[in-house]
Amino acid sequence: MESYEFEEEEFTTQFNGRTLLRVLAQARPHWPKAAGFLVFITAVSLTDSTATYLGKQIIDQGIIPGDREALVRLVGLYCGLYAVQAVCVFGFIYLAGLLGERVQYDLRQKMFDQLQRLSFSYFDRTAVGWIMSRVTSDAQRIAELVSWGILDTVWGITRIIAAFFFMSLINWKLALIVMLIIPILLVVAAEFKKRILVEYRQVRRMNSRITGAYNENITGVRVAKALVREERNLEEFSELTGAMYRAGFRAAWLSALFLPVVQLISAVGIGAIAWYGGWQVQIGGMTIGGIQAFVAYVTFMIWPIEEMARVYAEMQQAIASAERVFSLIDAVPEIVDRPDAVEVDSIRGDVIFDHVEFYYEADKPVLRDFSLRVRQGETIALVGPTGAGKSTIVNLVARFYEPKRGRILMAGRDYRELTLHSIQSRIGMVLQTPHLFSGTIRENIRYGRLDASDAEIEEAAGVAGAHDFITTLEHGYDEEVGEGGNLLSVGQKQLVSLARAVLARPEIFIMDEATSSVDTLTEALIQRGMEALLRDCTSFVIAHRLSTIKRADRILVIEAGRIAEMGSHAELIRARGHYYDLYTRQFREQREAALNGFRLVGA
């Protein structure tokens, strides 16, 4: 649960309009479309108002006096107005829809670009479901507010202004009475605003947590079934959906109550207008057509107010979504290039850790006064217990994180003086759990160097030991790997991942327990591929199977963020220290496992 909540900031400040203004600013790059649909919707409101006034003229000047010529002329104008309105309706619907799609596209592009730039620490503390909810449903809500929300609001405001103008022409005293209703409606809206916004913020928080729960349960379905966790997972998920249901129910109840309150206030106003208007007709202060038009205008005003009440409720949802989208867009990467950072052509040379200290949490240090010189072309193996700091060391080398104290030198200078591109474009990585992207094997290998030719891809696959299995597939290099590479075995994914690293021609190579989950045959293939790759590379290898690192130039035993032992395999075995204990213990475990296997076969 903590992973769902860490990045779920509490947005509880009073809405002051700044977030709304920033939402509306998303339409600025597309101002011609925004201006176009505003012109069209204003024209629709004006034609509606004018047509209602023409209705008064038709009654007073055509029907009651029986003037056929005036009636035909006014009816012709009436029909012409609605023909113009039909064109305007098409225009504003088309442009509003186009604007909404463009704004949604822009927001998703901004968020995706931001996600590429954010540091690893952001993803350490932010659930995938939280991010997915921002990129999908929240972006859609904002786009709807910018397009249809603005459209409905402008439509409502122009209808109210136009109605008040024509009502004033008919009877200005009665028009003033109508206008007394509006401040009351605004006060009611302000009160509902605060309550609805709180509930919709809670809905958005719960939506993020539910998306995160979906993601974890789908990706971890094998573990859940293996541990018979289905019922417990369902209970936990029911708690999340129940909390969201309750928050959504309260928000829906308040939104539903909003409209009846508006209608009740409106009904009181209409009653007062009907009484005063009827009295004016009796004393000759208004015509029959005038009172008919006035009642139409009152309804004409109340309808957009009710519609704007609905838009206002939806606006609270969009504001709650916008707060979270903008929190992602505004997130500051922890690892960025300095203003004076330089781009270099190579990072060859010694890699030096100079009294490095690092922690993920201030009170839990991972590396303490860590110093190490890795010579150009040297292969360093890192071994030790889980949590000792091995992965942290290679993550610092790749500059996914930076030292809290001390420095790391590459190419003879503090690597913070170099651009991130200079470093990370020259580092190859093969991880314990390889990740392949949806597409073909060829596309996944080319991911390491986009300008590589097909011949270079096949050469890299051959070096990595992947070519033989690829050629046995039905479509060879054009075989689809599926989402996350799930159409391939773990060993096949690892070989493709290694081929990708070979193709990238790295100057520093990192291998993080890449052979721990594969069979011995695949391990042998990976080892051969590594030997070819490591000839010209400085390399860091984190090993689970100690037999795979015998040929490393130096082996470092890491314990509690420090180097407990260092030397070649032979030197450390002779020393009979930590490494000797680890190696012999693993050797005994492997021998016992082999003996148990023979016993099972014999039985």
C-alpha positions as CSV (number, residue, x, y, z in Angstrom):
1,M,0.0,0.0,0.0
2,E,2.8,2.4,0.8
3,S,4.0,2.4,-2.8
4,Y,0.6,3.7,-3.9
5,E,0.6,6.5,-1.5
6,F,4.2,7.9,-1.4
7,E,3.8,10.2,-4.4
8,E,0.0,10.8,-3.8
9,E,0.4,14.4,-2.6
10,E,-2.4,15.9,-0.7
11,F,-3.9,18.8,-2.7
12,T,-5.9,20.5,-0.1
13,T,-5.2,24.2,-0.7
14,Q,-8.2,26.4,-1.5
15,F,-8.8,26.7,-5.2
16,N,-7.6,30.2,-6.2
17,G,-7.9,30.0,-9.9
18,R,-4.2,29.6,-10.7
19,T,-4.6,25.9,-11.6
20,L,-7.6,26.8,-13.7
21,L,-5.6,29.5,-15.6
22,R,-2.8,27.1,-16.2
23,V,-5.3,24.5,-17.6
24,L,-6.8,27.2,-19.9
25,A,-3.3,28.1,-21.0
26,Q,-3.0,24.7,-22.7
27,A,-5.2,26.1,-25.5
28,R,-2.7,28.9,-26.2
29,P,-0.7,27.1,-28.8
30,H,-3.9,26.4,-30.7
31,W,-5.5,29.8,-30.3
32,P,-6.9,29.9,-33.9
33,K,-9.1,26.8,-33.1
34,A,-10.1,28.2,-29.7
35,A,-10.9,31.6,-31.2
36,G,-12.9,30.0,-34.0
37,F,-15.1,27.9,-31.8
38,L,-15.7,30.8,-29.4
39,V,-16.8,32.9,-32.4
40,F,-19.2,30.1,-33.5
41,I,-20.6,29.5,-30.1
42,T,-21.2,33.2,-29.5
43,A,-23.0,33.4,-32.8
44,V,-25.2,30.5,-31.8
45,S,-26.2,32.3,-28.6
46,L,-26.9,35.5,-30.4
47,T,-29.0,33.9,-33.1
48,D,-31.0,32.1,-30.4
49,S,-31.6,35.4,-28.5
50,T,-32.5,37.2,-31.7
51,A,-34.8,34.5,-32.8
52,T,-36.7,34.7,-29.5
53,Y,-37.1,38.4,-30.0
54,L,-38.4,37.8,-33.5
55,G,-40.9,35.5,-32.0
56,K,-42.3,38.4,-30.0
57,Q,-42.4,40.5,-33.2
58,I,-44.2,37.7,-35.1
59,I,-46.9,37.7,-32.4
60,D,-47.2,41.5,-31.8
61,Q,-46.8,42.7,-35.5
62,G,-48.0,39.7,-37.5
63,I,-50.4,37.4,-35.8
64,I,-52.4,39.7,-33.5
65,P,-52.9,42.6,-36.0
66,G,-53.3,40.0,-38.9
67,D,-50.5,41.6,-41.0
68,R,-49.7,38.8,-43.5
69,E,-46.8,40.7,-45.2
70,A,-45.1,41.4,-41.8
71,L,-45.7,37.8,-40.8
72,V,-44.1,36.3,-43.9
73,R,-41.1,38.7,-43.7
74,L,-40.5,38.0,-39.9
75,V,-40.9,34.2,-40.4
76,G,-38.4,34.4,-43.3
77,L,-35.9,36.2,-41.0
78,Y,-36.6,33.6,-38.3
79,C,-35.8,30.7,-40.6
80,G,-32.7,32.4,-42.0
81,L,-31.4,32.9,-38.5
82,Y,-31.7,29.2,-37.7
83,A,-30.0,28.3,-41.1
84,V,-27.0,30.4,-40.0
85,Q,-27.1,28.8,-36.5
86,A,-26.9,25.3,-38.1
87,V,-23.6,26.3,-39.8
88,C,-22.3,27.7,-36.5
89,V,-23.2,24.6,-34.6
90,F,-21.2,22.4,-37.0
91,G,-18.3,24.8,-36.7
92,F,-18.1,24.9,-32.9
93,I,-18.6,21.1,-32.5
94,Y,-15.8,20.4,-35.0
95,L,-13.3,22.9,-33.7
96,A,-14.0,22.1,-30.0
97,G,-13.4,18.4,-30.7
98,L,-10.2,19.2,-32.6
99,L,-9.0,21.4,-29.8
100,G,-9.7,18.8,-27.2
101,E,-7.7,16.2,-29.0
102,R,-4.7,18.5,-29.6
103,V,-4.6,19.6,-25.9
104,Q,-4.7,15.9,-24.8
105,Y,-2.0,15.1,-27.3
106,D,0.2,17.9,-26.0
107,L,-0.3,17.0,-22.4
108,R,0.6,13.3,-23.0
109,Q,3.7,14.4,-25.0
110,K,4.8,16.7,-22.2
111,M,4.3,14.0,-19.6
112,F,6.1,11.3,-21.6
113,D,9.0,13.7,-22.3
114,Q,9.2,14.5,-18.6
115,L,9.2,10.8,-17.7
116,Q,12.2,10.3,-20.0
117,R,14.1,13.0,-18.1
118,L,13.2,12.2,-14.5
119,S,15.8,10.5,-12.4
120,F,15.5,6.9,-11.1
121,S,14.7,8.2,-7.6
122,Y,11.3,9.4,-9.0
123,F,10.3,6.0,-10.2
124,D,11.6,4.4,-7.0
125,R,8.9,6.2,-5.0
126,T,6.1,6.5,-7.6
127,A,3.8,3.7,-8.4
128,V,3.3,2.8,-12.1
129,G,-0.5,3.1,-11.6
130,W,-0.2,6.7,-10.4
131,I,1.8,7.6,-13.6
132,M,-0.6,5.7,-15.9
133,S,-3.6,7.4,-14.4
134,R,-2.1,10.8,-15.0
135,V,-1.2,10.1,-18.7
136,T,-4.6,8.6,-19.5
137,S,-7.8,9.6,-17.6
138,D,-6.4,12.9,-16.1
139,A,-5.1,14.2,-19.4
140,Q,-8.5,13.4,-21.0
141,R,-10.4,15.4,-18.2
142,I,-8.2,18.4,-18.7
143,A,-8.7,18.3,-22.5
144,E,-12.5,18.1,-22.0
145,L,-12.4,21.2,-19.7
146,V,-10.3,23.2,-22.2
147,S,-12.6,22.4,-25.1
148,W,-16.2,21.5,-24.0
149,G,-15.9,23.1,-20.6
150,I,-14.9,26.5,-22.1
151,L,-17.5,26.1,-24.9
152,D,-20.4,25.4,-22.5
153,T,-19.3,28.3,-20.2
154,V,-19.0,30.8,-23.0
155,W,-22.3,29.6,-24.4
156,G,-24.0,30.1,-21.1
157,I,-22.5,33.5,-20.4
158,T,-23.3,34.9,-23.8
159,R,-26.9,33.5,-23.6
160,I,-27.4,35.2,-20.2
161,I,-26.0,38.5,-21.5
162,A,-28.0,38.4,-24.7
163,A,-31.2,37.4,-22.8
164,F,-30.7,40.3,-20.3
165,F,-30.2,42.7,-23.2
166,F,-33.4,41.7,-25.0
167,M,-35.3,41.6,-21.7
168,S,-34.2,45.1,-21.0
169,L,-35.6,46.2,-24.3
170,I,-39.0,44.7,-23.4
171,N,-39.2,45.7,-19.7
172,W,-36.1,46.9,-17.9
173,K,-37.7,46.8,-14.4
174,L,-38.6,43.1,-14.9
175,A,-35.2,42.4,-16.2
176,L,-33.6,43.8,-13.0
177,I,-35.8,41.4,-10.9
178,V,-34.4,38.5,-13.0
179,M,-30.9,39.6,-12.4
180,L,-31.4,39.4,-8.6
181,I,-31.5,35.6,-9.0
182,I,-27.9,35.4,-10.3
183,P,-26.0,36.5,-7.1
184,I,-27.9,34.0,-5.1
185,L,-27.0,31.2,-7.6
186,L,-23.3,32.3,-7.4
187,V,-23.3,32.1,-3.6
188,V,-24.8,28.6,-3.8
189,A,-22.2,27.6,-6.4
190,A,-19.3,28.8,-4.3
191,E,-20.4,26.7,-1.3
192,F,-20.9,23.6,-3.4
193,K,-17.6,24.2,-5.1
194,K,-15.5,23.6,-1.9
195,R,-17.4,20.4,-1.0
196,I,-17.3,18.9,-4.5
197,L,-13.6,19.6,-5.0
198,V,-12.6,17.8,-1.8
199,E,-14.5,14.7,-2.8
200,Y,-13.2,14.6,-6.4
201,R,-9.7,15.0,-5.1
202,Q,-10.3,11.8,-3.0
203,V,-11.7,10.0,-6.1
204,R,-8.5,10.8,-8.1
205,R,-6.3,9.6,-5.3
206,M,-8.2,6.3,-5.0
207,N,-8.2,5.9,-8.8
208,S,-4.4,6.1,-8.8
209,R,-4.2,3.4,-6.1
210,I,-6.6,1.1,-7.9
211,T,-4.6,1.5,-11.2
212,G,-1.5,0.6,-9.2
213,A,-3.2,-2.4,-7.7
214,Y,-4.3,-3.6,-11.1
215,N,-0.8,-3.3,-12.5
216,E,0.8,-5.2,-9.6
217,N,-1.8,-8.0,-9.7
218,I,-1.5,-8.5,-13.5
219,T,2.3,-8.4,-13.6
220,G,2.5,-10.6,-10.5
221,V,-0.2,-13.0,-11.4
222,R,2.1,-16.0,-11.4
223,V,3.3,-15.3,-7.9
224,A,-0.2,-14.7,-6.7
225,K,-1.4,-18.0,-8.0
226,A,1.7,-19.9,-6.8
227,L,1.1,-18.6,-3.3
228,V,-2.7,-19.0,-3.5
229,R,-3.2,-15.3,-2.8
230,E,-6.3,-14.7,-5.0
231,E,-8.7,-14.4,-2.1
232,R,-6.5,-12.1,-0.1
233,N,-5.7,-9.9,-3.1
234,L,-9.4,-9.7,-3.8
235,E,-10.1,-8.5,-0.2
236,E,-7.4,-5.8,-0.5
237,F,-8.7,-4.7,-3.9
238,S,-12.3,-4.6,-2.5
239,E,-11.1,-2.2,0.2
240,L,-9.6,0.1,-2.4
241,T,-12.7,0.0,-4.7
242,G,-15.0,0.4,-1.7
243,A,-13.1,3.6,-0.6
244,M,-13.3,5.0,-4.1
245,Y,-17.0,4.1,-4.3
246,R,-17.8,6.0,-1.1
247,A,-15.8,9.0,-2.2
248,G,-17.5,8.9,-5.7
249,F,-20.9,8.5,-4.1
250,R,-20.4,11.6,-1.9
251,A,-19.2,13.6,-5.0
252,A,-22.1,12.3,-7.1
253,W,-24.6,13.2,-4.3
254,L,-23.3,16.7,-4.0
255,S,-23.3,17.1,-7.8
256,A,-26.9,15.8,-8.0
257,L,-28.0,18.1,-5.2
258,F,-26.5,21.1,-7.0
259,L,-29.0,21.1,-9.9
260,P,-32.2,20.8,-7.9
261,V,-31.1,23.7,-5.7
262,V,-30.5,25.8,-8.7
263,Q,-33.9,24.8,-10.1
264,L,-35.6,25.6,-6.9
265,I,-34.1,29.1,-6.7
266,S,-35.0,29.5,-10.4
267,A,-38.6,28.5,-9.8
268,V,-39.0,31.1,-7.1
269,G,-37.7,33.7,-9.5
270,I,-40.0,32.6,-12.3
271,G,-43.0,32.8,-10.0
272,A,-42.1,36.4,-9.1
273,I,-41.6,37.3,-12.8
274,A,-44.9,35.6,-13.8
275,W,-46.8,37.6,-11.1
276,Y,-45.2,41.0,-12.0
277,G,-45.4,40.4,-15.8
278,G,-49.0,39.4,-15.6
279,W,-49.8,42.6,-13.7
280,Q,-47.9,44.6,-16.4
281,V,-50.0,43.0,-19.2
282,Q,-53.2,44.0,-17.4
283,I,-52.3,47.6,-17.1
284,G,-50.9,47.8,-20.6
285,G,-47.2,47.9,-19.7
286,M,-46.4,44.9,-21.8
287,T,-47.8,43.1,-24.9
288,I,-48.8,39.5,-25.1
289,G,-45.8,38.8,-27.4
290,G,-43.6,40.7,-24.9
291,I,-44.6,38.5,-21.9
292,Q,-44.3,35.4,-24.0
293,A,-40.8,36.4,-25.1
294,F,-39.9,37.4,-21.5
295,V,-40.9,34.0,-20.1
296,A,-38.9,32.4,-22.9
297,Y,-35.9,34.6,-22.0
298,V,-36.1,33.6,-18.4
299,T,-36.1,30.0,-19.3
300,F,-33.4,30.9,-21.8
301,M,-31.2,32.2,-18.9
302,I,-32.0,29.5,-16.4
303,W,-31.1,26.6,-18.7
304,P,-27.5,27.7,-19.2
305,I,-27.2,28.4,-15.5
306,E,-28.2,24.8,-14.8
307,E,-25.9,23.6,-17.6
308,M,-23.0,25.7,-16.1
309,A,-23.7,24.1,-12.8
310,R,-23.0,20.7,-14.4
311,V,-19.9,22.1,-16.0
312,Y,-18.8,23.5,-12.7
313,A,-19.1,20.1,-11.1
314,E,-17.1,18.6,-13.9
315,M,-14.6,21.4,-13.6
316,Q,-13.8,20.2,-10.0
317,Q,-12.9,16.8,-11.4
318,A,-10.7,18.4,-14.0
319,I,-9.0,20.7,-11.5
320,A,-8.2,17.7,-9.2
321,S,-6.8,15.9,-12.3
322,A,-4.8,19.0,-13.4
323,E,-3.2,19.3,-10.0
324,R,-1.7,15.8,-10.4
325,V,-0.8,16.2,-14.0
326,F,1.1,19.4,-13.3
327,S,2.8,17.9,-10.3
328,L,4.3,15.3,-12.7
329,I,5.2,17.9,-15.4
330,D,6.8,20.2,-12.7
331,A,8.7,17.4,-11.0
332,V,12.4,18.3,-11.0
333,P,14.9,15.6,-12.0
334,E,17.5,15.0,-9.4
335,I,20.2,14.1,-11.9
336,V,20.7,16.9,-14.5
337,D,23.5,18.3,-16.5
338,R,25.4,21.2,-14.9
339,P,25.2,24.5,-17.0
340,D,28.9,24.1,-17.8
341,A,28.8,20.3,-18.5
342,V,30.8,19.2,-21.5
343,E,30.1,16.6,-24.1
344,V,33.1,14.3,-24.7
345,D,33.8,11.7,-27.4
346,S,34.9,9.0,-25.0
347,I,34.9,8.1,-21.3
348,R,37.8,5.7,-21.6
349,G,40.2,5.7,-18.7
350,D,40.2,4.7,-15.1
351,V,36.9,4.9,-13.2
352,I,37.6,6.2,-9.7
353,F,35.4,6.3,-6.6
354,D,36.9,9.0,-4.4
355,H,35.6,8.7,-0.8
356,V,32.0,8.2,-2.0
357,E,29.0,8.2,0.4
358,F,25.5,7.4,-0.8
359,Y,22.1,6.8,0.7
360,Y,18.5,6.5,-0.5
361,E,17.3,7.6,2.9
362,A,19.4,10.0,5.0
363,D,19.4,7.8,8.1
364,K,20.3,4.6,6.1
365,P,23.7,4.9,4.5
366,V,24.4,2.4,1.7
367,L,28.0,3.3,0.8
368,R,30.4,4.7,3.4
369,D,33.7,6.4,2.5
370,F,33.9,4.1,-0.5
371,S,37.1,4.4,-2.6
372,L,38.1,2.3,-5.6
373,R,40.2,2.7,-8.8
374,V,39.1,0.5,-11.7
375,R,41.7,0.5,-14.5
376,Q,40.7,1.0,-18.1
377,G,39.8,-2.4,-19.6
378,E,39.6,-4.1,-16.2
379,T,36.9,-6.5,-15.2
380,I,35.6,-6.0,-11.7
381,A,33.3,-8.6,-10.1
382,L,31.1,-7.6,-7.1
383,V,29.9,-10.2,-4.7
384,G,28.3,-10.1,-1.3
385,P,25.0,-10.5,0.6
386,T,21.8,-8.9,-0.6
387,G,21.6,-5.2,0.4
388,A,25.3,-4.8,0.7
389,G,25.5,-2.1,-2.0
390,K,26.5,-4.0,-5.1
391,S,23.7,-2.6,-7.4
392,T,24.2,0.8,-5.9
393,I,27.8,0.8,-7.0
394,V,26.9,0.1,-10.7
395,N,23.9,2.5,-10.6
396,L,26.3,5.2,-9.5
397,V,28.7,4.3,-12.3
398,A,25.8,4.6,-14.8
399,R,24.9,7.9,-13.1
400,F,21.4,6.9,-12.4
401,Y,22.2,8.3,-9.0
402,E,25.0,10.6,-7.9
403,P,27.2,10.5,-4.8
404,K,25.9,12.4,-1.7
405,R,29.5,13.0,-0.8
406,G,32.8,12.4,-2.6
407,R,33.1,12.1,-6.3
408,I,33.4,9.6,-9.2
409,L,35.9,10.3,-11.9
410,M,35.7,9.3,-15.5
411,A,38.0,10.3,-18.4
412,G,40.2,12.0,-15.7
413,R,37.5,14.4,-14.4
414,D,34.5,14.4,-12.0
415,Y,31.7,12.8,-14.1
416,R,29.3,15.5,-13.0
417,E,31.3,17.8,-15.2
418,L,30.3,15.6,-18.2
419,T,26.9,15.5,-19.8
420,L,24.6,12.6,-19.0
421,H,24.5,11.7,-22.7
422,S,28.3,11.5,-22.8
423,I,28.3,8.9,-20.0
424,Q,25.1,6.9,-20.5
425,S,25.4,6.6,-24.3
426,R,28.7,4.8,-23.8
427,I,27.5,2.4,-21.1
428,G,26.0,-1.0,-21.9
429,M,23.9,-2.9,-19.3
430,V,22.5,-6.4,-19.1
431,L,20.2,-6.9,-16.1
432,Q,19.1,-9.9,-14.1
433,T,15.5,-9.4,-15.4
434,P,15.9,-8.3,-19.1
435,H,13.3,-6.1,-20.6
436,L,12.3,-6.4,-24.2
437,F,9.9,-4.0,-25.9
438,S,6.9,-5.1,-28.0
439,G,8.1,-5.6,-31.5
440,T,10.5,-7.9,-33.3
441,I,13.8,-9.4,-32.2
442,R,15.6,-7.2,-34.8
443,E,13.9,-4.0,-33.4
444,N,14.9,-4.9,-29.9
445,I,18.6,-5.5,-30.8
446,R,18.6,-2.3,-32.8
447,Y,17.4,-0.4,-29.8
448,G,21.0,-0.4,-28.7
449,R,22.0,1.6,-31.8
450,L,19.3,2.9,-34.0
451,D,21.5,3.4,-37.1
452,A,22.8,-0.1,-37.1
453,S,22.4,-2.2,-40.3
454,D,20.8,-5.6,-40.5
455,A,24.3,-7.1,-41.0
456,E,25.6,-5.4,-37.8
457,I,22.5,-6.7,-35.9
458,E,23.2,-10.3,-36.9
459,E,26.9,-9.9,-36.2
460,A,26.1,-8.6,-32.7
461,A,23.7,-11.5,-32.2
462,G,26.4,-13.9,-33.2
463,V,28.9,-12.5,-30.7
464,A,26.3,-12.7,-28.0
465,G,25.4,-16.3,-28.8
466,A,21.9,-15.4,-29.8
467,H,22.1,-16.0,-33.6
468,D,21.6,-19.8,-33.4
469,F,18.3,-19.8,-31.5
470,I,17.0,-16.8,-33.5
471,T,17.5,-18.6,-36.8
472,T,15.5,-21.6,-35.6
473,L,12.4,-19.3,-35.1
474,E,9.7,-19.2,-37.8
475,H,10.3,-15.6,-38.7
476,G,13.9,-15.4,-37.5
477,Y,15.0,-11.9,-36.6
478,D,11.5,-10.6,-37.5
479,E,9.9,-12.9,-34.8
480,E,7.6,-10.9,-32.5
481,V,8.7,-11.0,-28.9
482,G,5.4,-10.0,-27.3
483,E,4.8,-7.5,-24.5
484,G,7.9,-7.5,-22.2
485,G,9.3,-10.3,-24.3
486,N,6.9,-12.9,-22.9
487,L,6.9,-15.0,-26.1
488,L,10.6,-15.9,-25.5
489,S,12.1,-17.8,-22.6
490,V,14.1,-16.1,-19.9
491,G,17.4,-17.3,-21.4
492,Q,16.4,-16.2,-25.0
493,K,15.5,-12.7,-23.6
494,Q,18.8,-12.5,-21.9
495,L,20.7,-13.4,-25.1
496,V,18.8,-10.7,-27.0
497,S,19.5,-8.3,-24.3
498,L,23.2,-9.1,-24.5
499,A,23.2,-8.7,-28.3
500,R,21.6,-5.3,-27.8
501,A,24.5,-4.4,-25.5
502,V,27.1,-5.8,-27.9
503,L,25.6,-3.7,-30.7
504,A,25.8,-0.5,-28.7
505,R,29.7,-0.9,-28.5
506,P,29.9,0.3,-24.9
507,E,33.1,1.6,-23.3
508,I,31.8,0.6,-19.9
509,F,29.8,-2.6,-19.5
510,I,27.6,-3.5,-16.5
511,M,26.2,-7.0,-15.9
512,D,23.8,-7.2,-12.9
513,E,23.3,-10.9,-12.0
514,A,22.4,-11.6,-15.7
515,T,23.0,-15.4,-15.4
516,S,21.2,-16.1,-12.2
517,S,17.9,-17.1,-13.8
518,V,19.1,-19.1,-16.8
519,D,20.2,-22.7,-17.4
520,T,23.8,-23.8,-17.6
521,L,23.8,-24.0,-21.4
522,T,22.5,-20.5,-21.8
523,E,24.9,-19.3,-19.1
524,A,27.8,-20.8,-21.2
525,L,26.5,-18.9,-24.3
526,I,26.3,-15.6,-22.2
527,Q,29.8,-16.2,-20.9
528,R,31.2,-16.5,-24.4
529,G,29.3,-13.4,-25.5
530,M,30.6,-11.5,-22.5
531,E,34.2,-12.5,-23.2
532,A,33.9,-11.1,-26.7
533,L,32.3,-7.9,-25.4
534,L,34.6,-7.3,-22.5
535,R,37.9,-7.3,-24.5
536,D,37.8,-3.5,-25.0
537,C,35.5,-2.6,-22.1
538,T,35.9,-1.6,-18.5
539,S,33.3,-3.9,-16.9
540,F,31.4,-4.3,-13.6
541,V,29.9,-7.7,-13.1
542,I,27.5,-8.5,-10.2
543,A,27.4,-12.3,-9.9
544,H,25.1,-14.7,-8.1
545,R,26.9,-17.8,-9.4
546,L,30.5,-17.3,-8.2
547,S,31.7,-19.8,-10.8
548,T,31.0,-17.2,-13.5
549,I,33.5,-14.7,-12.2
550,K,36.7,-16.8,-11.8
551,R,38.3,-14.9,-14.8
552,A,37.6,-11.4,-13.4
553,D,40.7,-9.3,-12.9
554,R,39.5,-8.4,-9.4
555,I,36.7,-9.7,-7.2
556,L,35.4,-7.3,-4.5
557,V,33.5,-8.7,-1.6
558,I,31.0,-5.9,-0.6
559,E,29.6,-5.9,2.9
560,A,27.6,-3.1,4.5
561,G,28.7,-0.6,1.9
562,R,32.4,-1.3,2.2
563,I,35.0,-3.5,0.5
564,A,35.6,-6.4,2.9
565,E,38.0,-8.3,0.6
566,M,39.6,-7.7,-2.8
567,G,41.7,-9.8,-5.1
568,S,41.7,-12.4,-7.9
569,H,39.7,-15.6,-7.5
570,A,42.9,-17.6,-6.6
571,E,44.1,-14.9,-4.2
572,L,40.8,-14.8,-2.3
573,I,40.6,-18.6,-2.1
574,R,44.0,-18.8,-0.6
575,A,43.1,-16.0,1.9
576,R,40.3,-18.2,3.2
577,G,38.2,-15.2,4.2
578,H,34.7,-14.0,3.2
579,Y,35.0,-15.0,-0.4
580,Y,36.3,-18.4,0.4
581,D,33.3,-19.0,2.7
582,L,30.8,-17.8,0.0
583,Y,32.4,-19.9,-2.7
584,T,32.7,-23.1,-0.7
585,R,29.2,-22.8,0.7
586,Q,27.8,-22.3,-2.8
587,F,29.8,-25.2,-4.1
588,R,28.4,-27.5,-1.4
589,E,24.9,-26.4,-2.2
590,Q,25.3,-27.0,-5.9
591,R,26.8,-30.5,-5.2
592,E,24.0,-31.4,-2.8
593,A,21.4,-30.3,-5.4
594,A,23.1,-32.4,-8.0
595,L,23.3,-35.5,-5.7
596,N,19.6,-35.1,-4.9
597,G,18.8,-34.9,-8.6
598,F,20.7,-38.2,-9.2
599,R,18.8,-39.8,-6.3
600,L,15.5,-38.8,-7.9
601,V,16.5,-40.2,-11.2
602,G,17.6,-43.4,-9.6
603,A,14.4,-43.8,-7.7
